[in-house]
């Protein structure tokens, strides 16, 4: 009986799958920011969390979505009212409204905000997440990542921010 084996070797640009005597190569073009967006302000007021992000002029890619990961190792996640999520241009929540495609929480508790259309380099904007009434008091630290448009893109670390609830 002939044995068939699978070997997978990856790099950022390709995937090689070898089956016995044959091989198949897939080119996976990854997309990443030349210069990552940055988190410039995090604030909480009136049960709303404000995350201000700037996409540098030389980012090289448009921004498709952000993820907000609660860094708490124990306890429950903050109850966000995601259907009330808003995005505004500028460093305050009084700029022009920016259209969202979707806002959701995945199976591990990461909050996602997707833009439609994507946001261009040179844009500063503020994401406003409304916190539910049952939010526990204390500090919550979030790590924010940015994703360029294509599905095979590489996320960029945007920054960490701490929200303090009283």
VEXVEX-622420 format. One line per field, with one value per residue: residue in one letter; x, y negated, z of N, C-alpha, C in turn; residue number from 1. Coordinates in steps of 0.05 Angstrom, whole numbers, padded with zeros to 5 digits. Example, Ala and Ser with C-alpha at 12.3 -4.5 7.8 and 13.67 -1.06 7.14 Angstrom:
<rs>
residuo: (A  S) $
n.c1: (00264  00257) $
n.c2: (00114  00045) $
n.c3: (00156  00142) $
ca.c1: (00246  00273) $
ca.c2: (00090  00021) $
ca.c3: (00156  00143) $
c.c1: (00264  00258) $
c.c2: (00066  -00001) $
c.c3: (00156  00157) $
num: (1  2) $
</rs>
This chain:
<rs>
residuo: (X  X  X  X  X  X  X  X  X  X  X  X  X  X  X  X  X  X  X  X  X  X  X  X  X  X  X  X  X  X  X  X  X  X  X  X  X  X  X  X  X  X  X  X  X  X  X  X  X  X  X  X  X  X  X  X  X  X  X  X  X  X  X  X  X  X  X  X  X  X  X  X  X  X  X  X  X  X  X  X  X  X  X  X  X  X  X  X  X  X  X  X  X  X  X  X  X  X  X  X  X  X  X  X  X  X  X  X  X  X  X  X  X  X  X  X  X  X  X  X  X  X  X  X  X  X  X  X  X  X  X  X  X  X  X  X  X  X  X  X  X  X  X  X  X  X  X  X  X  X  X  X  X  X  X  X  X  X  X  X  X  X  X  X  X  X) $
n.c1: (00017  00012  00036  00008  00026  00021  00049  00058  00082  00092  00097  00096  00080  00067  00039  00054  00035  00048  00036  00053  00087  00073  00062  00031  00024  00003  -00007  -00011  -00028  -00013  -00041  -00023  -00019  00022  00037  00012  -00056  -00072  -00090  -00115  -00145  -00183  -00243  -00296  -00363  -00427  -00446  -00424  -00372  -00316  -00274  -00221  -00191  -00136  -00120  -00061  -00036  00001  -00014  -00023  -00063  -00135  -00181  -00219  -00244  -00249  -00226  -00243  -00215  -00229  -00186  -00191  -00180  -00213  -00282  -00343  -00357  -00363  -00429  -00447  -00490  -00496  -00527  -00534  -00486  -00443  -00406  -00364  -00334  -00272  -00243  -00279  -00346  -00380  -00375  -00385  -00429  -00407  -00418  -00435  -00423  -00432  -00437  -00415  -00408  -00361  -00353  -00316  -00320  -00299  -00308  -00331  -00327  -00348  -00336  -00371  -00372  -00302  -00252  -00211  -00139  -00111  -00155  -00188  -00227  -00282  -00305  -00364  -00387  -00443  -00453  -00486  -00538  -00526  -00472  -00413  -00378  -00312  -00246  -00234  -00195  -00179  -00156  -00142  -00148  -00134  -00159  -00143  -00177  -00180  -00196  -00152  -00118  -00069  -00076  -00067  -00038  -00070  -00074  -00078  -00130  -00159  -00220  -00257  -00306  -00354) $
n.c2: (00023  -00044  -00101  -00164  -00229  -00292  -00354  -00418  -00480  -00546  -00614  -00686  -00696  -00650  -00583  -00516  -00453  -00387  -00325  -00262  -00244  -00288  -00360  -00420  -00488  -00548  -00615  -00665  -00726  -00774  -00830  -00890  -00946  -01002  -01040  -01037  -01050  -01092  -01093  -01148  -01170  -01152  -01149  -01155  -01170  -01187  -01133  -01116  -01092  -01120  -01116  -01142  -01143  -01149  -01146  -01144  -01188  -01162  -01108  -01069  -01032  -01025  -01028  -00975  -00948  -00947  -00915  -00903  -00882  -00856  -00858  -00834  -00780  -00750  -00744  -00776  -00801  -00869  -00894  -00915  -00957  -00942  -00954  -01007  -01030  -01081  -01122  -01176  -01228  -01258  -01280  -01281  -01265  -01295  -01304  -01293  -01240  -01173  -01119  -01053  -00984  -00939  -00917  -00875  -00820  -00769  -00697  -00692  -00738  -00785  -00850  -00876  -00925  -00944  -00980  -01015  -01053  -01033  -01066  -01120  -01133  -01184  -01197  -01216  -01190  -01175  -01122  -01104  -01068  -01044  -01030  -00979  -00982  -00949  -00948  -00929  -00963  -00991  -00981  -00972  -00944  -00952  -00925  -00948  -00932  -00941  -00928  -00920  -00922  -00870  -00800  -00767  -00799  -00829  -00843  -00905  -00929  -00977  -01004  -01006  -01017  -01044  -01038  -01068  -01053  -01078) $
n.c3: (00000  -00017  00015  00029  00042  00076  00071  00096  00082  00098  00077  00078  00026  -00002  -00006  00001  -00016  -00009  -00036  -00031  -00088  -00118  -00122  -00101  -00110  -00081  -00092  -00045  -00039  00006  00039  00070  00115  00098  00135  00197  00221  00278  00347  00376  00417  00474  00507  00557  00566  00589  00586  00539  00497  00468  00414  00381  00319  00274  00207  00175  00123  00091  00093  00055  00045  00045  00100  00124  00167  00239  00299  00367  00423  00485  00538  00587  00629  00659  00680  00655  00589  00566  00559  00500  00462  00403  00357  00361  00349  00326  00279  00269  00230  00245  00309  00349  00370  00339  00286  00215  00200  00189  00147  00167  00153  00184  00252  00302  00349  00356  00364  00406  00435  00413  00390  00329  00278  00217  00157  00105  00052  00049  00090  00074  00069  00111  00140  00199  00251  00296  00333  00364  00416  00448  00515  00550  00602  00644  00655  00689  00742  00742  00712  00642  00593  00525  00464  00400  00332  00262  00197  00130  00065  00032  00041  00053  00083  00126  00194  00231  00290  00327  00376  00449  00495  00555  00590  00640  00685  00729) $
ca.c1: (00000  00027  00028  00005  00031  00015  00068  00050  00102  00081  00111  00076  00072  00059  00032  00062  00024  00060  00022  00069  00106  00064  00061  00013  00032  -00017  00003  -00029  -00018  -00023  -00043  -00020  -00015  00050  00038  -00013  -00073  -00065  -00110  -00106  -00160  -00204  -00258  -00322  -00381  -00455  -00449  -00414  -00343  -00306  -00247  -00213  -00169  -00126  -00107  -00041  -00036  00018  -00022  -00020  -00088  -00159  -00189  -00245  -00257  -00234  -00234  -00239  -00212  -00228  -00163  -00197  -00176  -00235  -00306  -00359  -00351  -00382  -00453  -00450  -00514  -00483  -00545  -00532  -00459  -00441  -00379  -00364  -00309  -00259  -00234  -00301  -00370  -00398  -00369  -00403  -00433  -00395  -00435  -00425  -00434  -00441  -00423  -00422  -00390  -00357  -00357  -00298  -00325  -00286  -00327  -00322  -00341  -00341  -00343  -00380  -00348  -00277  -00242  -00186  -00116  -00114  -00180  -00191  -00255  -00288  -00325  -00379  -00400  -00460  -00451  -00512  -00542  -00516  -00443  -00401  -00359  -00284  -00230  -00234  -00174  -00185  -00136  -00155  -00133  -00145  -00158  -00147  -00200  -00182  -00199  -00126  -00102  -00056  -00085  -00047  -00043  -00076  -00068  -00093  -00144  -00172  -00245  -00262  -00334  -00359) $
ca.c2: (00000  -00068  -00122  -00192  -00247  -00320  -00373  -00445  -00500  -00572  -00640  -00707  -00698  -00625  -00559  -00493  -00429  -00364  -00299  -00241  -00253  -00313  -00384  -00441  -00513  -00569  -00642  -00680  -00754  -00786  -00859  -00902  -00975  -01011  -01053  -01029  -01069  -01094  -01101  -01173  -01179  -01134  -01163  -01144  -01191  -01180  -01105  -01111  -01090  -01135  -01108  -01159  -01130  -01164  -01131  -01163  -01194  -01142  -01082  -01051  -01016  -01035  -01013  -00961  -00942  -00948  -00896  -00913  -00858  -00861  -00844  -00822  -00751  -00737  -00761  -00779  -00823  -00892  -00891  -00937  -00958  -00946  -00966  -01037  -01039  -01104  -01130  -01204  -01239  -01276  -01270  -01283  -01252  -01315  -01307  -01281  -01211  -01154  -01095  -01027  -00961  -00921  -00916  -00849  -00807  -00742  -00675  -00695  -00763  -00808  -00869  -00883  -00947  -00944  -01005  -01013  -01042  -01033  -01092  -01127  -01144  -01212  -01201  -01213  -01184  -01166  -01101  -01107  -01043  -01049  -01009  -00972  -00992  -00930  -00947  -00929  -00985  -00983  -00987  -00952  -00951  -00942  -00926  -00954  -00924  -00951  -00909  -00930  -00911  -00842  -00779  -00757  -00821  -00826  -00864  -00922  -00938  -01006  -01014  -00997  -01038  -01036  -01051  -01067  -01055  -01082) $
ca.c3: (00000  -00020  00034  00020  00064  00071  00083  00091  00089  00091  00080  00074  -00001  -00015  00009  -00014  -00006  -00023  -00032  -00044  -00108  -00130  -00105  -00110  -00098  -00082  -00085  -00028  -00038  00030  00038  00096  00115  00098  00161  00211  00234  00306  00366  00388  00441  00484  00529  00564  00576  00585  00579  00511  00494  00444  00404  00359  00303  00251  00186  00164  00094  00078  00102  00032  00041  00058  00124  00120  00193  00264  00320  00394  00440  00514  00548  00613  00629  00673  00682  00631  00570  00568  00542  00481  00445  00377  00337  00364  00342  00308  00271  00260  00221  00264  00335  00368  00360  00328  00258  00196  00204  00171  00144  00175  00140  00205  00278  00314  00368  00347  00384  00429  00448  00400  00377  00302  00265  00188  00144  00078  00039  00065  00097  00060  00084  00118  00154  00228  00257  00323  00336  00389  00424  00471  00535  00562  00629  00664  00654  00715  00747  00741  00688  00620  00573  00499  00444  00375  00308  00237  00175  00102  00051  00023  00061  00061  00093  00152  00212  00243  00317  00327  00403  00472  00509  00580  00596  00669  00691  00758) $
c.c1: (00018  00017  00027  00010  00026  00036  00059  00072  00091  00101  00089  00065  00062  00053  00039  00051  00035  00045  00038  00089  00098  00064  00043  00021  00010  -00004  -00018  -00017  -00030  -00022  -00039  -00016  00015  00056  00011  -00029  -00066  -00088  -00100  -00121  -00180  -00217  -00284  -00338  -00409  -00460  -00442  -00384  -00336  -00278  -00241  -00189  -00162  -00112  -00087  -00044  -00021  00012  -00019  -00045  -00111  -00166  -00217  -00259  -00238  -00244  -00226  -00238  -00210  -00206  -00167  -00194  -00198  -00259  -00320  -00350  -00371  -00406  -00457  -00477  -00505  -00500  -00544  -00504  -00459  -00411  -00382  -00336  -00298  -00254  -00256  -00326  -00390  -00392  -00390  -00405  -00420  -00412  -00420  -00438  -00446  -00425  -00433  -00401  -00386  -00358  -00338  -00300  -00312  -00308  -00315  -00339  -00330  -00352  -00352  -00388  -00324  -00268  -00214  -00164  -00120  -00139  -00177  -00220  -00258  -00310  -00338  -00394  -00416  -00458  -00479  -00513  -00531  -00486  -00431  -00382  -00331  -00271  -00232  -00213  -00181  -00161  -00150  -00137  -00149  -00140  -00162  -00170  -00200  -00184  -00172  -00107  -00090  -00065  -00061  -00056  -00047  -00069  -00085  -00106  -00158  -00197  -00250  -00292  -00338  -00387) $
c.c2: (-00025  -00088  -00149  -00209  -00276  -00337  -00401  -00463  -00527  -00595  -00661  -00707  -00673  -00603  -00535  -00468  -00406  -00339  -00278  -00252  -00279  -00336  -00404  -00466  -00534  -00595  -00657  -00708  -00766  -00817  -00869  -00932  -00981  -01025  -01049  -01053  -01070  -01103  -01126  -01182  -01157  -01148  -01149  -01168  -01183  -01152  -01099  -01111  -01103  -01126  -01124  -01147  -01148  -01145  -01150  -01166  -01172  -01113  -01061  -01035  -01031  -01017  -01001  -00956  -00944  -00925  -00908  -00889  -00866  -00845  -00831  -00792  -00736  -00755  -00763  -00802  -00845  -00888  -00916  -00934  -00963  -00958  -00996  -01047  -01061  -01110  -01158  -01211  -01258  -01263  -01272  -01271  -01273  -01321  -01294  -01251  -01195  -01129  -01070  -01005  -00943  -00925  -00891  -00840  -00778  -00722  -00677  -00722  -00788  -00824  -00877  -00906  -00948  -00968  -01000  -01040  -01043  -01062  -01097  -01136  -01174  -01218  -01197  -01209  -01174  -01145  -01104  -01081  -01049  -01024  -01004  -00981  -00974  -00928  -00948  -00953  -00973  -00990  -00964  -00961  -00937  -00945  -00929  -00946  -00934  -00931  -00923  -00914  -00881  -00822  -00768  -00778  -00815  -00849  -00880  -00930  -00968  -01018  -01001  -01021  -01028  -01052  -01047  -01072  -01058  -01074) $
c.c3: (00000  00001  00021  00044  00056  00086  00076  00101  00080  00094  00076  00045  -00014  00004  -00009  -00001  -00023  -00016  -00047  -00063  -00122  -00111  -00117  -00095  -00102  -00075  -00069  -00025  -00013  00027  00066  00093  00113  00125  00174  00221  00264  00323  00379  00413  00448  00508  00534  00575  00570  00575  00550  00512  00467  00438  00380  00346  00280  00232  00173  00133  00079  00086  00080  00026  00054  00081  00120  00146  00215  00282  00347  00413  00469  00526  00576  00611  00643  00674  00655  00614  00574  00550  00524  00467  00416  00355  00339  00359  00321  00302  00260  00250  00242  00291  00356  00355  00350  00299  00241  00201  00182  00171  00152  00158  00161  00230  00292  00334  00358  00370  00408  00443  00436  00386  00350  00292  00236  00174  00115  00068  00058  00070  00085  00078  00088  00133  00184  00234  00285  00322  00364  00394  00449  00489  00547  00591  00650  00664  00682  00718  00746  00715  00668  00600  00547  00481  00417  00352  00284  00215  00148  00089  00045  00046  00070  00070  00120  00170  00223  00271  00317  00354  00424  00485  00534  00584  00626  00674  00721  00765) $
num: (1  2  3  4  5  6  7  8  9  10  11  12  13  14  15  16  17  18  19  20  21  22  23  24  25  26  27  28  29  30  31  32  33  34  35  36  37  38  39  40  41  42  43  44  45  46  47  48  49  50  51  52  53  54  55  56  57  58  59  60  61  62  63  64  65  66  67  68  69  70  71  72  73  74  75  76  77  78  79  80  81  82  83  84  85  86  87  88  89  90  91  92  93  94  95  96  97  98  99  100  101  102  103  104  105  106  107  108  109  110  111  112  113  114  115  116  117  118  119  120  121  122  123  124  125  126  127  128  129  130  131  132  133  134  135  136  137  138  139  140  141  142  143  144  145  146  147  148  149  150  151  152  153  154  155  156  157  158  159  160  161  162  163  164  165  166) $
</rs>
